[in-house]
Amino acid sequence: MPTTGTARRMFELLEPICLVTYFADESDDALAALGHRTYWDGYFAARAAPLGRVSAQIVHAAFYSFADGEAARHIPSAWETVPPEVSFDAWRRGSAASVRRILGDDLADSPGLARAAELVTRAATSAPTNGRVLYAGWRTLPVPTDPVTRLWHSATMLREHRGDGHVATLLGAGIGGAEAHVLTALDMGIHPPESFGRIHHLPKDHLAEVMAGLRERGLVDADGRFTDAGRETKQRIEALTDELAAPPYDALSADELAELIELLEPLTAALVAAGSQ
């Protein structure tokens, strides 16, 4: 049975594949070409597409970490501009193009990548969907046959599976979406945490309330840094997230997991070296 260490190692190996969607230009350009006016219009339109044409409230609940009203600024209006499935296809096509460009044809067309895509897909399509809203949406989508696109698609499916578990863990710890970003910023060494790119645009009075709440609970100190309790809380959340992220890898034998790690390492190294962009 895969351990939490396996889940953490797979997260480290797969995350750089997923991050091209947010760091590289191809997916943004593909969405803009469809007529999306802003980055966030394209982001919400494409990432929420596997849920179907749901309300902004449902997208807000599934994404969890966005401030009140942020989803409603883009959903459903972005879907009225471009159908959700069209946005998703462009998002995926652009992301796969980024992976291919960064890896180069030698790695992108290698038997090793094709085999890695096969194993990642087997893991990604095997886990129970109970309580996993975004992951369940992805499970309804056909898996691409092109190996590079298949690798990105299945890696991102596993990312959403992990994200659903992370949301459950945050809820269990009583950590709100903006609070989670503060803890992540501090864990990344960002200070002040309010300057973190995911929350720095929020109203200053709202951020002040978030920080005050974390201080009252003893998770950050007067200077806005981790207390011992805050750091322990963050570590506990990550450990439980790893535990909840392990089930997909039950679909692979120990030998297949070892093979997958070996196959992914050079791919991930190339993406990390390029900053996934």
C-alpha atoms as an extended CHARMM CRD file, in Angstrom:
* protein
*
       277  EXT
         1         1  MET       CA              0.0000000000        0.0000000000        0.0000000000  PROA      1               0.0000000000
         2         2  PRO       CA              1.4330000000        3.4220000000       -0.9390000000  PROA      2               0.0000000000
         3         3  THR       CA              2.5480000000        5.5730000000        1.9740000000  PROA      3               0.0000000000
         4         4  THR       CA              2.1700000000        9.2840000000        2.6110000000  PROA      4               0.0000000000
         5         5  GLY       CA              5.8000000000        9.5230000000        1.5260000000  PROA      5               0.0000000000
         6         6  THR       CA              4.8000000000        8.1480000000       -1.8680000000  PROA      6               0.0000000000
         7         7  ALA       CA              2.0310000000       10.7370000000       -2.1730000000  PROA      7               0.0000000000
         8         8  ARG       CA              4.4280000000       13.5480000000       -1.2970000000  PROA      8               0.0000000000
         9         9  ARG       CA              7.0400000000       12.3240000000       -3.7680000000  PROA      9               0.0000000000
        10        10  MET       CA              4.4620000000       12.0410000000       -6.5280000000  PROA      10              0.0000000000
        11        11  PHE       CA              3.2350000000       15.5520000000       -5.7470000000  PROA      11              0.0000000000
        12        12  GLU       CA              6.8060000000       16.8380000000       -6.0820000000  PROA      12              0.0000000000
        13        13  LEU       CA              7.2160000000       15.0620000000       -9.4240000000  PROA      13              0.0000000000
        14        14  LEU       CA              3.8350000000       15.9350000000      -10.9390000000  PROA      14              0.0000000000
        15        15  GLU       CA              3.3720000000       19.5110000000       -9.7570000000  PROA      15              0.0000000000
        16        16  PRO       CA              5.8910000000       21.0260000000      -12.2280000000  PROA      16              0.0000000000
        17        17  ILE       CA              3.9070000000       19.4020000000      -15.0640000000  PROA      17              0.0000000000
        18        18  CYS       CA              0.7280000000       21.0870000000      -13.8490000000  PROA      18              0.0000000000
        19        19  LEU       CA              2.3090000000       24.4680000000      -13.1650000000  PROA      19              0.0000000000
        20        20  VAL       CA              2.9440000000       25.2060000000      -16.8460000000  PROA      20              0.0000000000
        21        21  THR       CA             -0.7650000000       26.0470000000      -16.9900000000  PROA      21              0.0000000000
        22        22  TYR       CA             -0.1930000000       28.9820000000      -14.6560000000  PROA      22              0.0000000000
        23        23  PHE       CA              3.4080000000       29.9810000000      -15.3830000000  PROA      23              0.0000000000
        24        24  ALA       CA              3.8430000000       29.5170000000      -19.1490000000  PROA      24              0.0000000000
        25        25  ASP       CA              2.2360000000       31.5910000000      -21.9030000000  PROA      25              0.0000000000
        26        26  GLU       CA              0.6190000000       29.0300000000      -24.1820000000  PROA      26              0.0000000000
        27        27  SER       CA             -2.5570000000       28.3680000000      -22.1940000000  PROA      27              0.0000000000
        28        28  ASP       CA             -3.0950000000       32.0780000000      -21.5170000000  PROA      28              0.0000000000
        29        29  ASP       CA             -2.6220000000       32.8600000000      -25.1910000000  PROA      29              0.0000000000
        30        30  ALA       CA             -5.0280000000       30.1020000000      -26.2260000000  PROA      30              0.0000000000
        31        31  LEU       CA             -7.7160000000       31.3920000000      -23.8650000000  PROA      31              0.0000000000
        32        32  ALA       CA             -7.1960000000       35.0050000000      -24.8930000000  PROA      32              0.0000000000
        33        33  ALA       CA             -7.5470000000       33.9840000000      -28.5400000000  PROA      33              0.0000000000
        34        34  LEU       CA            -11.0370000000       32.6960000000      -27.7250000000  PROA      34              0.0000000000
        35        35  GLY       CA            -12.0800000000       36.1320000000      -26.5010000000  PROA      35              0.0000000000
        36        36  HSD       CA            -11.5470000000       35.9420000000      -22.7450000000  PROA      36              0.0000000000
        37        37  ARG       CA            -10.7720000000       39.4740000000      -21.6220000000  PROA      37              0.0000000000
        38        38  THR       CA             -8.5680000000       38.7370000000      -18.6100000000  PROA      38              0.0000000000
        39        39  TYR       CA             -6.3970000000       35.9790000000      -17.1910000000  PROA      39              0.0000000000
        40        40  TRP       CA             -8.9700000000       35.3010000000      -14.4750000000  PROA      40              0.0000000000
        41        41  ASP       CA            -11.8520000000       35.0360000000      -16.9440000000  PROA      41              0.0000000000
        42        42  GLY       CA             -9.9280000000       32.2760000000      -18.7130000000  PROA      42              0.0000000000
        43        43  TYR       CA             -8.8160000000       30.6470000000      -15.4600000000  PROA      43              0.0000000000
        44        44  PHE       CA            -12.2960000000       30.3180000000      -14.0020000000  PROA      44              0.0000000000
        45        45  ALA       CA            -13.8700000000       29.3890000000      -17.3360000000  PROA      45              0.0000000000
        46        46  ALA       CA            -11.3960000000       26.5700000000      -17.9680000000  PROA      46              0.0000000000
        47        47  ARG       CA            -10.6740000000       25.2120000000      -14.4910000000  PROA      47              0.0000000000
        48        48  ALA       CA            -14.3410000000       25.1030000000      -13.5210000000  PROA      48              0.0000000000
        49        49  ALA       CA            -15.4240000000       23.5780000000      -16.8390000000  PROA      49              0.0000000000
        50        50  PRO       CA            -15.2810000000       19.9220000000      -15.6310000000  PROA      50              0.0000000000
        51        51  LEU       CA            -18.0510000000       20.7930000000      -13.1520000000  PROA      51              0.0000000000
        52        52  GLY       CA            -20.4500000000       21.6670000000      -15.9590000000  PROA      52              0.0000000000
        53        53  ARG       CA            -22.5080000000       24.8620000000      -16.0900000000  PROA      53              0.0000000000
        54        54  VAL       CA            -22.8610000000       25.2680000000      -12.3420000000  PROA      54              0.0000000000
        55        55  SER       CA            -23.4330000000       28.4830000000      -10.4230000000  PROA      55              0.0000000000
        56        56  ALA       CA            -20.7060000000       30.7810000000       -9.1220000000  PROA      56              0.0000000000
        57        57  GLN       CA            -21.5990000000       29.6410000000       -5.5970000000  PROA      57              0.0000000000
        58        58  ILE       CA            -20.7100000000       26.0500000000       -6.4560000000  PROA      58              0.0000000000
        59        59  VAL       CA            -17.4400000000       27.0860000000       -8.1170000000  PROA      59              0.0000000000
        60        60  HSD       CA            -16.6220000000       29.1950000000       -5.0550000000  PROA      60              0.0000000000
        61        61  ALA       CA            -17.2970000000       26.2320000000       -2.7600000000  PROA      61              0.0000000000
        62        62  ALA       CA            -15.2270000000       23.8100000000       -4.8530000000  PROA      62              0.0000000000
        63        63  PHE       CA            -12.2660000000       26.1740000000       -5.3020000000  PROA      63              0.0000000000
        64        64  TYR       CA            -12.4820000000       27.1360000000       -1.6040000000  PROA      64              0.0000000000
        65        65  SER       CA             -9.5560000000       29.5430000000       -1.3650000000  PROA      65              0.0000000000
        66        66  PHE       CA            -10.9160000000       32.5330000000       -3.2890000000  PROA      66              0.0000000000
        67        67  ALA       CA            -12.4320000000       35.5300000000       -1.5240000000  PROA      67              0.0000000000
        68        68  ASP       CA            -16.1850000000       36.0300000000       -1.5080000000  PROA      68              0.0000000000
        69        69  GLY       CA            -17.4260000000       37.3260000000       -4.8420000000  PROA      69              0.0000000000
        70        70  GLU       CA            -14.3180000000       36.4630000000       -6.8750000000  PROA      70              0.0000000000
        71        71  ALA       CA            -15.8730000000       33.5080000000       -8.6860000000  PROA      71              0.0000000000
        72        72  ALA       CA            -19.0300000000       35.5090000000       -9.3760000000  PROA      72              0.0000000000
        73        73  ARG       CA            -17.0080000000       38.1160000000      -11.2630000000  PROA      73              0.0000000000
        74        74  HSD       CA            -16.1980000000       35.4710000000      -13.8780000000  PROA      74              0.0000000000
        75        75  ILE       CA            -18.8720000000       32.7540000000      -13.6790000000  PROA      75              0.0000000000
        76        76  PRO       CA            -21.1840000000       32.4670000000      -15.5540000000  PROA      76              0.0000000000
        77        77  SER       CA            -20.2100000000       35.4930000000      -17.6780000000  PROA      77              0.0000000000
        78        78  ALA       CA            -17.0130000000       33.8530000000      -18.9800000000  PROA      78              0.0000000000
        79        79  TRP       CA            -19.0690000000       30.8620000000      -20.1320000000  PROA      79              0.0000000000
        80        80  GLU       CA            -21.4540000000       33.1680000000      -21.9750000000  PROA      80              0.0000000000
        81        81  THR       CA            -18.4720000000       34.4310000000      -23.9730000000  PROA      81              0.0000000000
        82        82  VAL       CA            -17.0650000000       30.9710000000      -24.6970000000  PROA      82              0.0000000000
        83        83  PRO       CA            -18.6530000000       27.5670000000      -23.9290000000  PROA      83              0.0000000000
        84        84  PRO       CA            -16.9040000000       25.8710000000      -20.9750000000  PROA      84              0.0000000000
        85        85  GLU       CA            -15.8040000000       22.8410000000      -22.9880000000  PROA      85              0.0000000000
        86        86  VAL       CA            -14.1830000000       25.1030000000      -25.5940000000  PROA      86              0.0000000000
        87        87  SER       CA            -12.2810000000       26.9940000000      -22.9020000000  PROA      87              0.0000000000
        88        88  PHE       CA            -11.1650000000       23.7470000000      -21.2950000000  PROA      88              0.0000000000
        89        89  ASP       CA             -9.9200000000       22.3400000000      -24.5900000000  PROA      89              0.0000000000
        90        90  ALA       CA             -7.8620000000       25.4690000000      -25.2760000000  PROA      90              0.0000000000
        91        91  TRP       CA             -6.5090000000       25.4310000000      -21.7050000000  PROA      91              0.0000000000
        92        92  ARG       CA             -5.4320000000       21.8040000000      -22.0320000000  PROA      92              0.0000000000
        93        93  ARG       CA             -4.0500000000       22.2360000000      -25.5570000000  PROA      93              0.0000000000
        94        94  GLY       CA             -1.9940000000       25.2570000000      -24.5260000000  PROA      94              0.0000000000
        95        95  SER       CA             -0.7090000000       23.5250000000      -21.3920000000  PROA      95              0.0000000000
        96        96  ALA       CA              0.4020000000       20.4700000000      -23.3560000000  PROA      96              0.0000000000
        97        97  ALA       CA              2.1470000000       22.7410000000      -25.8500000000  PROA      97              0.0000000000
        98        98  SER       CA              4.0730000000       24.3040000000      -22.9560000000  PROA      98              0.0000000000
        99        99  VAL       CA              5.1480000000       20.8930000000      -21.6660000000  PROA      99              0.0000000000
       100       100  ARG       CA              6.2990000000       19.8650000000      -25.1430000000  PROA      100             0.0000000000
       101       101  ARG       CA              8.2110000000       23.1020000000      -25.7300000000  PROA      101             0.0000000000
       102       102  ILE       CA             10.0280000000       22.8960000000      -22.3930000000  PROA      102             0.0000000000
       103       103  LEU       CA             10.8930000000       19.2160000000      -22.6740000000  PROA      103             0.0000000000
       104       104  GLY       CA             11.8890000000       19.3390000000      -26.3350000000  PROA      104             0.0000000000
       105       105  ASP       CA             11.0640000000       16.6560000000      -28.8660000000  PROA      105             0.0000000000
       106       106  ASP       CA             13.6350000000       14.1540000000      -27.5580000000  PROA      106             0.0000000000
       107       107  LEU       CA             11.9420000000       13.8810000000      -24.1560000000  PROA      107             0.0000000000
       108       108  ALA       CA              8.4000000000       14.6290000000      -25.3320000000  PROA      108             0.0000000000
       109       109  ASP       CA              8.4650000000       11.8680000000      -27.9380000000  PROA      109             0.0000000000
       110       110  SER       CA             10.3640000000        9.3580000000      -25.8190000000  PROA      110             0.0000000000
       111       111  PRO       CA              9.0090000000        5.9280000000      -24.8730000000  PROA      111             0.0000000000
       112       112  GLY       CA              9.6710000000        6.8960000000      -21.2540000000  PROA      112             0.0000000000
       113       113  LEU       CA              7.2080000000        9.7750000000      -21.3570000000  PROA      113             0.0000000000
       114       114  ALA       CA              4.5710000000        7.6060000000      -23.0350000000  PROA      114             0.0000000000
       115       115  ARG       CA              5.0010000000        4.9390000000      -20.3480000000  PROA      115             0.0000000000
       116       116  ALA       CA              4.8930000000        7.5700000000      -17.5810000000  PROA      116             0.0000000000
       117       117  ALA       CA              1.6680000000        8.9570000000      -19.0550000000  PROA      117             0.0000000000
       118       118  GLU       CA              0.1840000000        5.4430000000      -19.0560000000  PROA      118             0.0000000000
       119       119  LEU       CA              1.0240000000        4.8440000000      -15.4020000000  PROA      119             0.0000000000
       120       120  VAL       CA             -0.0700000000        8.3000000000      -14.2310000000  PROA      120             0.0000000000
       121       121  THR       CA             -3.3590000000        7.8450000000      -16.0620000000  PROA      121             0.0000000000
       122       122  ARG       CA             -3.9670000000        4.4750000000      -14.4350000000  PROA      122             0.0000000000
       123       123  ALA       CA             -3.4780000000        6.0650000000      -11.0120000000  PROA      123             0.0000000000
       124       124  ALA       CA             -5.5400000000        9.1290000000      -11.8800000000  PROA      124             0.0000000000
       125       125  THR       CA             -8.5410000000        7.1330000000      -13.0680000000  PROA      125             0.0000000000
       126       126  SER       CA             -8.6430000000        4.6360000000      -10.2100000000  PROA      126             0.0000000000
       127       127  ALA       CA             -9.4660000000        6.4780000000       -6.9940000000  PROA      127             0.0000000000
       128       128  PRO       CA            -12.9270000000        6.7410000000       -5.3790000000  PROA      128             0.0000000000
       129       129  THR       CA            -14.6920000000       10.0240000000       -6.1550000000  PROA      129             0.0000000000
       130       130  ASN       CA            -16.5820000000       10.2240000000       -2.8470000000  PROA      130             0.0000000000
       131       131  GLY       CA            -16.3090000000       13.7660000000       -1.4910000000  PROA      131             0.0000000000
       132       132  ARG       CA            -14.0330000000       14.8160000000       -4.3670000000  PROA      132             0.0000000000
       133       133  VAL       CA            -16.0700000000       17.3360000000       -6.3360000000  PROA      133             0.0000000000
       134       134  LEU       CA            -13.4500000000       18.6560000000       -8.7570000000  PROA      134             0.0000000000
       135       135  TYR       CA            -11.8330000000       15.2530000000       -9.1710000000  PROA      135             0.0000000000
       136       136  ALA       CA            -15.2300000000       13.7070000000       -9.9210000000  PROA      136             0.0000000000
       137       137  GLY       CA            -15.7520000000       16.3140000000      -12.6300000000  PROA      137             0.0000000000
       138       138  TRP       CA            -12.4250000000       15.3950000000      -14.2250000000  PROA      138             0.0000000000
       139       139  ARG       CA            -13.3230000000       11.7070000000      -14.1380000000  PROA      139             0.0000000000
       140       140  THR       CA            -16.2090000000       12.4330000000      -16.5270000000  PROA      140             0.0000000000
       141       141  LEU       CA            -13.8030000000       13.7470000000      -19.1870000000  PROA      141             0.0000000000
       142       142  PRO       CA            -12.2550000000       11.5570000000      -21.8900000000  PROA      142             0.0000000000
       143       143  VAL       CA             -8.5160000000       11.0480000000      -21.4270000000  PROA      143             0.0000000000
       144       144  PRO       CA             -6.4680000000       12.2340000000      -24.4330000000  PROA      144             0.0000000000
       145       145  THR       CA             -4.4640000000        9.7500000000      -26.4680000000  PROA      145             0.0000000000
       146       146  ASP       CA             -1.5100000000       12.0190000000      -27.2800000000  PROA      146             0.0000000000
       147       147  PRO       CA              1.1260000000       11.0950000000      -24.6400000000  PROA      147             0.0000000000
       148       148  VAL       CA              2.1500000000       14.6490000000      -23.6890000000  PROA      148             0.0000000000
       149       149  THR       CA             -1.4430000000       15.8400000000      -23.4060000000  PROA      149             0.0000000000
       150       150  ARG       CA             -2.3340000000       12.6380000000      -21.5660000000  PROA      150             0.0000000000
       151       151  LEU       CA              0.4640000000       13.2190000000      -19.0660000000  PROA      151             0.0000000000
       152       152  TRP       CA             -0.6300000000       16.7940000000      -18.3550000000  PROA      152             0.0000000000
       153       153  HSD       CA             -4.3010000000       15.8070000000      -18.1760000000  PROA      153             0.0000000000
       154       154  SER       CA             -3.7750000000       12.9390000000      -15.7460000000  PROA      154             0.0000000000
       155       155  ALA       CA             -1.2490000000       14.8400000000      -13.6280000000  PROA      155             0.0000000000
       156       156  THR       CA             -3.7430000000       17.6830000000      -13.2950000000  PROA      156             0.0000000000
       157       157  MET       CA             -6.5160000000       15.2260000000      -12.4420000000  PROA      157             0.0000000000
       158       158  LEU       CA             -4.3590000000       13.9750000000       -9.5800000000  PROA      158             0.0000000000
       159       159  ARG       CA             -3.6970000000       17.5910000000       -8.5830000000  PROA      159             0.0000000000
       160       160  GLU       CA             -7.4390000000       18.2250000000       -8.2850000000  PROA      160             0.0000000000
       161       161  HSD       CA             -7.8490000000       14.9600000000       -6.3460000000  PROA      161             0.0000000000
       162       162  ARG       CA             -5.1840000000       16.1550000000       -3.9370000000  PROA      162             0.0000000000
       163       163  GLY       CA             -6.7650000000       19.5970000000       -3.8070000000  PROA      163             0.0000000000
       164       164  ASP       CA            -10.1560000000       18.1680000000       -2.8350000000  PROA      164             0.0000000000
       165       165  GLY       CA             -8.4760000000       16.3320000000        0.0270000000  PROA      165             0.0000000000
       166       166  HSD       CA             -6.6010000000       19.4790000000        1.0300000000  PROA      166             0.0000000000
       167       167  VAL       CA             -9.8760000000       21.3950000000        1.2500000000  PROA      167             0.0000000000
       168       168  ALA       CA            -11.3040000000       18.7110000000        3.5300000000  PROA      168             0.0000000000
       169       169  THR       CA             -8.1940000000       18.9370000000        5.6910000000  PROA      169             0.0000000000
       170       170  LEU       CA             -8.4240000000       22.7220000000        5.9170000000  PROA      170             0.0000000000
       171       171  LEU       CA            -12.0750000000       22.4890000000        6.8940000000  PROA      171             0.0000000000
       172       172  GLY       CA            -11.2160000000       19.9700000000        9.5810000000  PROA      172             0.0000000000
       173       173  ALA       CA             -8.5530000000       22.3020000000       10.9530000000  PROA      173             0.0000000000
       174       174  GLY       CA            -10.8920000000       25.3000000000       10.8250000000  PROA      174             0.0000000000
       175       175  ILE       CA             -8.6530000000       27.1520000000        8.3570000000  PROA      175             0.0000000000
       176       176  GLY       CA            -10.3980000000       29.4280000000        5.8620000000  PROA      176             0.0000000000
       177       177  GLY       CA             -9.2970000000       30.0320000000        2.2820000000  PROA      177             0.0000000000
       178       178  ALA       CA             -7.4620000000       33.3100000000        2.8510000000  PROA      178             0.0000000000
       179       179  GLU       CA             -5.9780000000       31.9270000000        6.0760000000  PROA      179             0.0000000000
       180       180  ALA       CA             -4.6590000000       28.9450000000        4.1180000000  PROA      180             0.0000000000
       181       181  HSD       CA             -2.8610000000       31.3100000000        1.7480000000  PROA      181             0.0000000000
       182       182  VAL       CA             -1.2630000000       33.1260000000        4.6940000000  PROA      182             0.0000000000
       183       183  LEU       CA              0.0190000000       29.8440000000        6.1160000000  PROA      183             0.0000000000
       184       184  THR       CA              1.3230000000       28.8150000000        2.6900000000  PROA      184             0.0000000000
       185       185  ALA       CA              3.0900000000       32.1550000000        2.2570000000  PROA      185             0.0000000000
       186       186  LEU       CA              4.7990000000       31.8200000000        5.6270000000  PROA      186             0.0000000000
       187       187  ASP       CA              5.7710000000       28.2400000000        4.8290000000  PROA      187             0.0000000000
       188       188  MET       CA              7.3720000000       29.5530000000        1.6100000000  PROA      188             0.0000000000
       189       189  GLY       CA              9.3100000000       32.1980000000        3.5600000000  PROA      189             0.0000000000
       190       190  ILE       CA              7.2350000000       35.1120000000        2.2460000000  PROA      190             0.0000000000
       191       191  HSD       CA              6.9770000000       38.0210000000        4.6730000000  PROA      191             0.0000000000
       192       192  PRO       CA              4.7900000000       39.8690000000        5.1410000000  PROA      192             0.0000000000
       193       193  PRO       CA              2.4070000000       37.0900000000        4.1050000000  PROA      193             0.0000000000
       194       194  GLU       CA             -0.1240000000       39.6710000000        2.9060000000  PROA      194             0.0000000000
       195       195  SER       CA              2.2230000000       40.3060000000       -0.0380000000  PROA      195             0.0000000000
       196       196  PHE       CA              1.6410000000       36.7710000000       -1.3670000000  PROA      196             0.0000000000
       197       197  GLY       CA              0.4150000000       36.9120000000       -4.9630000000  PROA      197             0.0000000000
       198       198  ARG       CA             -2.7790000000       34.9660000000       -4.2640000000  PROA      198             0.0000000000
       199       199  ILE       CA             -4.0550000000       37.4810000000       -1.6870000000  PROA      199             0.0000000000
       200       200  HSD       CA             -2.1320000000       40.7450000000       -2.0660000000  PROA      200             0.0000000000
       201       201  HSD       CA             -4.9320000000       42.2240000000       -4.2130000000  PROA      201             0.0000000000
       202       202  LEU       CA             -7.5730000000       41.7780000000       -1.5080000000  PROA      202             0.0000000000
       203       203  PRO       CA             -8.8090000000       44.8450000000        0.4170000000  PROA      203             0.0000000000
       204       204  LYS       CA             -6.4020000000       45.8120000000        3.1730000000  PROA      204             0.0000000000
       205       205  ASP       CA             -9.1170000000       45.7700000000        5.8270000000  PROA      205             0.0000000000
       206       206  HSD       CA            -10.0360000000       42.2060000000        4.8490000000  PROA      206             0.0000000000
       207       207  LEU       CA             -6.4130000000       41.0650000000        5.0530000000  PROA      207             0.0000000000
       208       208  ALA       CA             -6.0910000000       42.8040000000        8.4220000000  PROA      208             0.0000000000
       209       209  GLU       CA             -9.0980000000       40.8260000000        9.6870000000  PROA      209             0.0000000000
       210       210  VAL       CA             -7.5690000000       37.5720000000        8.4400000000  PROA      210             0.0000000000
       211       211  MET       CA             -4.2750000000       38.2900000000       10.1800000000  PROA      211             0.0000000000
       212       212  ALA       CA             -6.0420000000       39.3610000000       13.3650000000  PROA      212             0.0000000000
       213       213  GLY       CA             -7.9830000000       36.1100000000       13.4150000000  PROA      213             0.0000000000
       214       214  LEU       CA             -4.8250000000       34.0450000000       13.0290000000  PROA      214             0.0000000000
       215       215  ARG       CA             -3.1660000000       36.0240000000       15.8560000000  PROA      215             0.0000000000
       216       216  GLU       CA             -6.1500000000       35.4870000000       18.1300000000  PROA      216             0.0000000000
       217       217  ARG       CA             -5.8810000000       31.7510000000       17.5390000000  PROA      217             0.0000000000
       218       218  GLY       CA             -2.1620000000       31.7960000000       18.2850000000  PROA      218             0.0000000000
       219       219  LEU       CA             -1.1020000000       30.7070000000       14.7920000000  PROA      219             0.0000000000
       220       220  VAL       CA              0.9000000000       33.8460000000       13.9260000000  PROA      220             0.0000000000
       221       221  ASP       CA              2.6880000000       36.2970000000       16.1850000000  PROA      221             0.0000000000
       222       222  ALA       CA              2.4990000000       40.0750000000       16.4230000000  PROA      222             0.0000000000
       223       223  ASP       CA              5.0240000000       40.3860000000       13.5760000000  PROA      223             0.0000000000
       224       224  GLY       CA              2.9520000000       38.1920000000       11.2740000000  PROA      224             0.0000000000
       225       225  ARG       CA              5.2390000000       35.1470000000       11.5000000000  PROA      225             0.0000000000
       226       226  PHE       CA              4.5510000000       31.5460000000       12.4390000000  PROA      226             0.0000000000
       227       227  THR       CA              4.1920000000       30.6790000000       16.0850000000  PROA      227             0.0000000000
       228       228  ASP       CA              5.1380000000       27.1400000000       17.0740000000  PROA      228             0.0000000000
       229       229  ALA       CA              1.4290000000       26.2840000000       17.0570000000  PROA      229             0.0000000000
       230       230  GLY       CA              1.0070000000       27.7950000000       13.6050000000  PROA      230             0.0000000000
       231       231  ARG       CA              3.8960000000       25.8650000000       12.1360000000  PROA      231             0.0000000000
       232       232  GLU       CA              2.6440000000       22.6340000000       13.7330000000  PROA      232             0.0000000000
       233       233  THR       CA             -0.8250000000       23.2730000000       12.3040000000  PROA      233             0.0000000000
       234       234  LYS       CA              0.5680000000       23.7880000000        8.8220000000  PROA      234             0.0000000000
       235       235  GLN       CA              2.6640000000       20.6270000000        9.0670000000  PROA      235             0.0000000000
       236       236  ARG       CA             -0.3360000000       18.6240000000       10.3020000000  PROA      236             0.0000000000
       237       237  ILE       CA             -2.4530000000       19.8730000000        7.3900000000  PROA      237             0.0000000000
       238       238  GLU       CA              0.1970000000       18.8850000000        4.8620000000  PROA      238             0.0000000000
       239       239  ALA       CA              0.6990000000       15.4600000000        6.4360000000  PROA      239             0.0000000000
       240       240  LEU       CA             -3.0300000000       14.6960000000        6.3280000000  PROA      240             0.0000000000
       241       241  THR       CA             -3.2510000000       16.0390000000        2.7730000000  PROA      241             0.0000000000
       242       242  ASP       CA             -0.5290000000       13.5560000000        1.8030000000  PROA      242             0.0000000000
       243       243  GLU       CA             -2.4240000000       10.7510000000        3.5190000000  PROA      243             0.0000000000
       244       244  LEU       CA             -5.6290000000       11.5860000000        1.6520000000  PROA      244             0.0000000000
       245       245  ALA       CA             -3.7210000000       11.8680000000       -1.6370000000  PROA      245             0.0000000000
       246       246  ALA       CA             -2.3130000000        8.3300000000       -1.4490000000  PROA      246             0.0000000000
       247       247  PRO       CA             -5.2770000000        6.1670000000       -2.6520000000  PROA      247             0.0000000000
       248       248  PRO       CA             -4.7870000000        6.6780000000       -6.4270000000  PROA      248             0.0000000000
       249       249  TYR       CA             -1.4100000000        4.9830000000       -6.2100000000  PROA      249             0.0000000000
       250       250  ASP       CA             -3.0120000000        1.7790000000       -4.9110000000  PROA      250             0.0000000000
       251       251  ALA       CA             -3.6260000000        1.0620000000       -8.6050000000  PROA      251             0.0000000000
       252       252  LEU       CA              0.1120000000        0.6130000000       -9.1890000000  PROA      252             0.0000000000
       253       253  SER       CA              2.3520000000       -2.1380000000       -7.9070000000  PROA      253             0.0000000000
       254       254  ALA       CA              5.4820000000       -1.3140000000       -5.9510000000  PROA      254             0.0000000000
       255       255  ASP       CA              7.5740000000       -2.0330000000       -9.0480000000  PROA      255             0.0000000000
       256       256  GLU       CA              5.3660000000        0.1940000000      -11.1990000000  PROA      256             0.0000000000
       257       257  LEU       CA              5.5960000000        3.0320000000       -8.6810000000  PROA      257             0.0000000000
       258       258  ALA       CA              9.3780000000        2.7530000000       -8.6530000000  PROA      258             0.0000000000
       259       259  GLU       CA              9.3710000000        2.7010000000      -12.4560000000  PROA      259             0.0000000000
       260       260  LEU       CA              7.0990000000        5.7530000000      -12.6260000000  PROA      260             0.0000000000
       261       261  ILE       CA              9.2930000000        7.7490000000      -10.2600000000  PROA      261             0.0000000000
       262       262  GLU       CA             12.3550000000        6.8830000000      -12.3250000000  PROA      262             0.0000000000
       263       263  LEU       CA             10.6040000000        7.8710000000      -15.5660000000  PROA      263             0.0000000000
       264       264  LEU       CA              9.2800000000       11.1560000000      -14.1920000000  PROA      264             0.0000000000
       265       265  GLU       CA             12.5310000000       12.3670000000      -12.6310000000  PROA      265             0.0000000000
       266       266  PRO       CA             14.2230000000       13.5880000000      -15.8570000000  PROA      266             0.0000000000
       267       267  LEU       CA             10.9740000000       15.1210000000      -17.1020000000  PROA      267             0.0000000000
       268       268  THR       CA             10.4110000000       16.9740000000      -13.8520000000  PROA      268             0.0000000000
       269       269  ALA       CA             14.0370000000       18.0910000000      -13.7100000000  PROA      269             0.0000000000
       270       270  ALA       CA             13.6990000000       19.7240000000      -17.1420000000  PROA      270             0.0000000000
       271       271  LEU       CA             10.5000000000       21.4820000000      -16.1200000000  PROA      271             0.0000000000
       272       272  VAL       CA             11.9260000000       22.6640000000      -12.8030000000  PROA      272             0.0000000000
       273       273  ALA       CA             15.0370000000       23.9850000000      -14.5440000000  PROA      273             0.0000000000
       274       274  ALA       CA             12.7790000000       26.0560000000      -16.8040000000  PROA      274             0.0000000000
       275       275  GLY       CA             10.5500000000       27.1880000000      -13.9610000000  PROA      275             0.0000000000
       276       276  SER       CA              7.6270000000       25.4760000000      -15.7180000000  PROA      276             0.0000000000
       277       277  GLN       CA              7.4830000000       28.4200000000      -18.1020000000  PROA      277             0.0000000000
